[in-house]
Amino acid sequence: MTVLERSLEGVFGSLQPAQVVVVAPASHADAAREIALRVAGVASDSISVVTGAASRQGSVAAGLAALGESVEVVLVHDAARALAPGILFDRVVQAVLDRGTGVVPSQPVTDTIKRVDGDAVLETVDRSLLVHVQTPQGFPRAALDAAYAAADVEHTDDAALFAAAGHPVTIVAGEAHAFKITTPWDLRRAETVLAEAAPRGTSVRTGVGIDVHAYDAAQPLWLGGLYWPDEVGLAGHSDGDAMCHAICDALLSAAGLGDIGARFGTDDPRFAGAHGDVFLTETVALVAGAGYTVGNVSVQLIARHPRLGARRSEVESNLSALVGAPVSVAATTTDGLGFTGRGEGVTVIATALVHSDR
């Protein structure tokens, strides 16, 4: 796996949805684009590749110019810090949102530091006042754009440029694995880190999820992440997509991460009216963050309507893309018995298999 590919895996390991811009030299633009699209997968619309400049500062400016107007927080990351985990990106984003400042991840300095003049040692520097800084470095979009527009000298990193424009910069805890691959020794160190985390045997887990929703004629029907025109909808805090919700519960159960109610409670206004793909995307990210890969998901719809029939393959294809693994869907009725048999609503049962190579 290339350094760029490994780095992008960390970016997409973040829970924060983002527009991702890869800045690459013109000579490597095609290769970078192929790597970027492969790593992005179903999120390919969220990633692009632009050509950089002769300097780091010019390259970052090119990346900034490619961002959409809706972007309010910008993270600048060195692909050479290829093992930076997704949780570090989340930490920086949240700090920018909470503080409204520039934010850099840092690690304490453990070596004794000396100030010298030539070969003469002048004094020992208090290392408690020093840190190693890493990337991603995060900034409020408007202030960073203004700082770049005003910059007239080259700076060693974006935090220095941001501070030179008069803006505050704060720190958050960094990650030991976010070191920069610069020399052959660094590359060998990265290989060693990855080798130590390599599979030592596969653990397989299963989970079951069940969701029940009543029909609501005032609502549109969303099921399996798809809109069903001319069908009676389902009641719910979100879009009532019982199929997506049952899959979320099955995946969370398999990974030992609780349930959909605990993760996406009805008291959270962010998910009011949210479609099922939002919950599935977040759930898959949580499962991956816990060290699990989805093997497959099996779904059983129990209802009098809608009839799955003609849309079965469409539903399976859509759900498989969202989950990143095969999803099979079947349907049945209860021969007139019970809640579903009386035509009062639907029940969906999902079973998920996940595995961990840790």
C-alpha positions as CSV (number, residue, x, y, z in Angstrom):
1,M,0.0,0.0,0.0
2,T,1.4,3.4,-0.9
3,V,2.0,6.1,1.7
4,L,-0.8,8.2,0.1
5,E,-3.3,5.4,0.3
6,R,-2.4,4.6,3.9
7,S,-2.8,8.3,4.8
8,L,-6.2,8.5,3.1
9,E,-7.4,5.5,5.0
10,G,-6.8,7.5,8.2
11,V,-8.7,10.5,6.8
12,F,-11.7,8.3,5.9
13,G,-11.5,6.7,9.3
14,S,-12.8,9.9,10.8
15,L,-16.4,10.1,11.9
16,Q,-16.6,13.6,10.4
17,P,-17.9,13.8,6.8
18,A,-15.6,15.9,4.8
19,Q,-14.6,17.2,1.4
20,V,-11.1,15.7,0.7
21,V,-8.7,17.5,-1.6
22,V,-5.4,15.7,-2.5
23,V,-2.7,18.2,-3.6
24,A,-0.2,16.4,-5.8
25,P,2.6,17.4,-8.2
26,A,1.6,17.4,-11.9
27,S,3.9,14.4,-12.6
28,H,1.9,12.3,-10.1
29,A,-1.6,13.7,-10.6
30,D,-3.0,10.7,-12.5
31,A,-1.6,8.2,-10.0
32,A,-2.9,10.2,-7.1
33,R,-6.3,10.4,-8.6
34,E,-6.5,6.6,-9.1
35,I,-5.4,6.1,-5.5
36,A,-7.8,8.7,-4.2
37,L,-10.8,7.2,-6.0
38,R,-10.0,3.7,-4.9
39,V,-9.7,4.6,-1.3
40,A,-12.8,6.8,-1.3
41,G,-15.0,4.0,-2.8
42,V,-18.7,4.8,-2.5
43,A,-17.7,8.3,-1.2
44,S,-15.8,9.1,-4.5
45,D,-17.9,12.3,-4.9
46,S,-16.2,13.7,-1.8
47,I,-12.6,13.6,-3.1
48,S,-10.7,15.4,-5.7
49,V,-7.1,15.9,-6.8
50,V,-5.5,19.3,-7.7
51,T,-2.0,20.2,-8.9
52,G,0.3,21.7,-6.3
53,A,2.9,24.5,-6.5
54,A,6.6,24.8,-6.1
55,S,6.3,25.5,-2.4
56,R,4.3,23.9,0.4
57,Q,2.5,27.2,1.0
58,G,1.5,27.4,-2.6
59,S,0.3,23.9,-2.6
60,V,-1.9,24.4,0.4
61,A,-3.3,27.6,-1.3
62,A,-4.2,25.4,-4.3
63,G,-6.0,23.0,-2.0
64,L,-7.9,25.8,-0.3
65,A,-9.1,27.2,-3.6
66,A,-10.7,23.8,-4.4
67,L,-12.9,23.7,-1.3
68,G,-16.6,24.2,-1.5
69,E,-18.3,27.3,0.0
70,S,-20.0,25.3,2.7
71,V,-16.7,24.2,4.3
72,E,-16.2,26.0,7.6
73,V,-13.3,24.1,9.2
74,V,-10.2,23.2,7.2
75,L,-7.7,20.5,8.2
76,V,-4.3,20.6,6.5
77,H,-2.5,17.2,6.6
78,D,0.8,15.9,5.4
79,A,0.3,12.6,3.6
80,A,3.8,11.6,4.9
81,R,2.1,11.2,8.3
82,A,0.5,8.1,6.9
83,L,-0.3,6.3,10.1
84,A,-2.3,9.2,11.7
85,P,-5.5,7.6,12.9
86,G,-9.0,8.9,12.2
87,I,-9.6,9.7,15.8
88,L,-6.9,12.4,15.6
89,F,-8.8,14.2,12.8
90,D,-12.0,14.1,14.9
91,R,-10.1,15.5,17.9
92,V,-8.7,18.5,15.9
93,V,-12.1,19.3,14.2
94,Q,-13.9,19.3,17.5
95,A,-11.3,21.6,19.1
96,V,-11.6,24.1,16.2
97,L,-15.4,24.1,16.6
98,D,-15.2,24.5,20.4
99,R,-12.4,27.1,20.5
100,G,-12.6,29.0,17.2
101,T,-8.8,29.0,17.1
102,G,-6.1,27.3,15.0
103,V,-5.5,23.8,16.5
104,V,-2.3,21.7,16.2
105,P,-1.9,18.2,17.6
106,S,1.3,17.9,19.7
107,Q,3.5,15.4,21.6
108,P,5.7,16.3,24.5
109,V,9.5,16.6,24.0
110,T,11.2,13.7,25.8
111,D,14.8,14.5,24.9
112,T,16.9,17.0,26.8
113,I,17.3,20.1,24.7
114,K,20.5,22.3,24.6
115,R,20.9,25.8,23.1
116,V,24.3,26.0,21.4
117,D,26.6,28.4,19.6
118,G,28.7,26.4,17.2
119,D,30.0,23.5,19.1
120,A,29.6,25.2,22.5
121,V,26.7,24.4,24.8
122,L,25.2,27.6,26.2
123,E,22.3,26.3,28.3
124,T,19.7,23.6,28.8
125,V,16.3,24.6,27.6
126,D,13.3,23.8,29.7
127,R,11.6,21.0,27.7
128,S,8.4,21.3,29.6
129,L,7.8,24.5,27.5
130,L,8.3,22.6,24.2
131,V,6.3,20.2,22.1
132,H,6.6,18.3,18.8
133,V,3.7,19.4,16.5
134,Q,2.0,17.1,14.0
135,T,-0.7,17.2,11.4
136,P,-3.6,17.5,10.7
137,Q,-3.6,21.1,11.7
138,G,-7.1,22.7,11.9
139,F,-8.4,26.2,11.3
140,P,-11.6,28.2,10.9
141,R,-12.0,28.5,7.1
142,A,-12.6,32.2,6.8
143,A,-9.6,33.2,9.0
144,L,-7.3,30.7,7.2
145,D,-8.3,32.1,3.8
146,A,-7.6,35.6,5.0
147,A,-4.2,34.6,6.4
148,Y,-3.1,33.0,3.2
149,A,-4.3,36.0,1.2
150,A,-2.1,38.2,3.4
151,A,1.0,36.0,3.6
152,D,4.1,37.6,2.0
153,V,6.8,35.2,3.4
154,E,7.2,31.4,3.5
155,H,6.3,29.7,6.8
156,T,7.3,26.2,7.9
157,D,3.7,25.1,8.6
158,D,0.2,26.5,8.5
159,A,0.0,27.2,12.2
160,A,2.9,29.6,11.9
161,L,1.3,31.4,8.9
162,F,-2.0,31.6,10.8
163,A,-0.3,33.0,14.0
164,A,1.7,35.5,11.9
165,A,-1.7,36.9,10.7
166,G,-2.5,37.6,14.4
167,H,-4.8,34.6,15.1
168,P,-4.4,32.4,18.2
169,V,-3.2,28.8,17.9
170,T,-3.9,26.1,20.5
171,I,-2.8,22.5,21.0
172,V,-4.5,19.1,21.5
173,A,-3.0,15.8,22.2
174,G,-1.3,14.2,19.2
175,E,-0.8,10.5,18.5
176,A,2.5,8.5,18.6
177,H,1.7,6.9,15.2
178,A,1.3,10.3,13.5
179,F,5.1,10.6,12.9
180,K,6.3,11.9,9.5
181,I,7.9,9.5,7.0
182,T,10.9,11.4,5.7
183,T,13.9,9.1,5.7
184,P,14.4,5.4,4.9
185,W,14.6,4.9,8.7
186,D,11.2,6.4,9.1
187,L,9.8,4.2,6.4
188,R,11.2,1.1,8.1
189,R,9.7,2.3,11.4
190,A,6.3,2.6,9.8
191,E,6.6,-1.0,8.4
192,T,7.5,-2.2,11.8
193,V,4.5,-0.5,13.4
194,L,2.2,-2.1,10.8
195,A,3.8,-5.5,11.2
196,E,3.2,-5.5,14.9
197,A,-0.5,-4.7,14.2
198,A,-0.8,-7.5,11.6
199,P,-3.4,-10.2,12.0
200,R,-2.7,-12.9,14.5
201,G,-5.9,-14.8,13.9
202,T,-9.4,-14.0,12.9
203,S,-12.3,-13.4,15.4
204,V,-15.8,-13.7,14.0
205,R,-18.8,-12.1,15.7
206,T,-22.5,-12.0,14.9
207,G,-25.3,-9.5,15.8
208,V,-29.0,-9.3,15.5
209,G,-31.1,-6.2,15.0
210,I,-34.9,-5.8,15.0
211,D,-36.9,-2.6,14.2
212,V,-40.6,-2.1,14.1
213,H,-42.5,0.9,12.7
214,A,-46.1,1.7,12.3
215,Y,-47.5,3.0,9.0
216,D,-48.1,6.7,8.7
217,A,-50.0,7.8,5.6
218,A,-48.8,11.4,6.1
219,Q,-45.1,10.3,5.6
220,P,-43.2,9.3,2.4
221,L,-41.8,5.7,2.5
222,W,-38.1,5.3,2.8
223,L,-36.9,1.7,3.1
224,G,-33.4,0.3,2.4
225,G,-32.1,3.8,1.9
226,L,-34.4,4.3,-1.1
227,Y,-37.6,6.3,-1.7
228,W,-40.7,4.3,-2.5
229,P,-43.2,6.5,-4.4
230,D,-47.0,5.9,-4.0
231,E,-46.4,3.8,-0.9
232,V,-47.6,4.6,2.7
233,G,-44.7,5.8,4.8
234,L,-43.5,4.8,8.3
235,A,-43.7,6.8,11.5
236,G,-40.5,7.7,13.3
237,H,-38.2,10.4,14.7
238,S,-36.1,10.1,11.5
239,D,-37.4,8.9,8.2
240,G,-38.7,5.6,9.7
241,D,-36.4,3.4,7.5
242,A,-36.8,0.2,9.6
243,M,-34.5,-1.7,7.3
244,C,-31.5,0.6,7.7
245,H,-32.2,0.9,11.5
246,A,-32.3,-2.9,11.9
247,I,-29.0,-3.2,10.1
248,C,-27.4,-0.6,12.3
249,D,-28.5,-2.4,15.4
250,A,-27.2,-5.7,14.0
251,L,-23.8,-4.2,13.2
252,L,-23.5,-2.4,16.6
253,S,-24.5,-5.6,18.4
254,A,-21.9,-7.6,16.5
255,A,-19.2,-5.2,17.3
256,G,-20.2,-4.8,21.0
257,L,-21.1,-1.1,20.5
258,G,-24.5,-1.0,22.1
259,D,-27.6,-0.1,20.0
260,I,-29.0,2.6,17.7
261,G,-31.0,4.2,20.5
262,A,-27.8,4.8,22.6
263,R,-25.8,6.0,19.6
264,F,-28.4,8.1,17.8
265,G,-31.0,8.9,20.4
266,T,-34.4,10.5,19.6
267,D,-33.4,13.4,21.8
268,D,-30.6,14.3,19.4
269,P,-31.9,17.0,17.0
270,R,-29.1,16.2,14.5
271,F,-30.9,13.1,13.5
272,A,-34.5,14.4,13.3
273,G,-35.7,13.5,9.8
274,A,-32.4,12.0,8.9
275,H,-32.4,9.3,6.2
276,G,-31.2,5.8,6.8
277,D,-28.0,6.2,4.9
278,V,-26.8,8.7,7.5
279,F,-27.2,6.2,10.3
280,L,-25.6,3.4,8.3
281,T,-22.6,5.5,7.3
282,E,-22.0,6.5,10.9
283,T,-22.5,3.0,12.1
284,V,-20.1,1.5,9.6
285,A,-17.5,4.0,10.7
286,L,-18.0,3.1,14.4
287,V,-17.7,-0.6,13.6
288,A,-14.4,0.1,11.6
289,G,-13.1,2.2,14.4
290,A,-13.6,-0.6,16.8
291,G,-11.4,-2.8,14.6
292,Y,-14.0,-4.8,12.8
293,T,-14.7,-5.5,9.1
294,V,-18.2,-6.3,8.0
295,G,-18.5,-9.7,6.4
296,N,-22.1,-9.7,5.3
297,V,-25.6,-8.7,6.4
298,S,-28.9,-10.7,6.0
299,V,-32.2,-8.8,6.2
300,Q,-35.8,-10.1,6.5
301,L,-38.7,-7.7,5.9
302,I,-42.0,-8.8,7.5
303,A,-44.9,-6.8,6.1
304,R,-48.0,-6.8,3.9
305,H,-46.6,-3.9,1.9
306,P,-44.5,-2.6,0.2
307,R,-43.9,-5.7,-2.0
308,L,-40.1,-6.1,-2.3
309,G,-40.3,-8.0,-5.6
310,A,-39.1,-5.8,-8.5
311,R,-36.9,-3.6,-6.3
312,R,-35.0,-6.4,-4.4
313,S,-31.8,-6.1,-6.4
314,E,-31.9,-2.3,-6.2
315,V,-32.3,-2.4,-2.5
316,E,-29.5,-5.0,-2.1
317,S,-27.2,-3.0,-4.3
318,N,-27.8,0.2,-2.4
319,L,-27.4,-1.3,1.0
320,S,-24.3,-3.2,0.0
321,A,-22.7,0.0,-1.2
322,L,-23.6,1.8,2.1
323,V,-22.3,-1.1,4.3
324,G,-19.3,-1.9,2.2
325,A,-20.2,-5.7,2.2
326,P,-22.8,-8.0,0.7
327,V,-26.3,-7.4,1.9
328,S,-29.1,-9.9,1.0
329,V,-32.8,-8.9,1.5
330,A,-35.8,-11.2,1.7
331,A,-39.5,-10.6,2.6
332,T,-42.4,-12.5,4.0
333,T,-45.8,-12.0,5.7
334,T,-47.4,-13.5,8.8
335,D,-50.5,-14.8,7.1
336,G,-52.7,-12.2,8.7
337,L,-51.5,-12.7,12.2
338,G,-50.3,-10.0,14.6
339,F,-49.3,-6.4,14.1
340,T,-47.8,-6.9,10.6
341,G,-50.5,-9.3,9.6
342,R,-53.2,-6.7,10.3
343,G,-51.3,-4.2,8.1
344,E,-50.5,-1.8,10.9
345,G,-46.8,-1.6,10.2
346,V,-43.5,-3.4,9.4
347,T,-41.0,-5.5,11.2
348,V,-37.4,-5.9,10.0
349,I,-34.9,-8.4,11.3
350,A,-31.2,-8.1,10.4
351,T,-28.3,-10.4,11.1
352,A,-24.7,-9.2,10.7
353,L,-21.4,-10.9,10.6
354,V,-18.2,-9.0,11.4
355,H,-14.6,-10.1,11.8
356,S,-11.5,-8.8,13.4
357,D,-8.0,-9.7,12.5
358,R,-6.5,-8.2,15.7
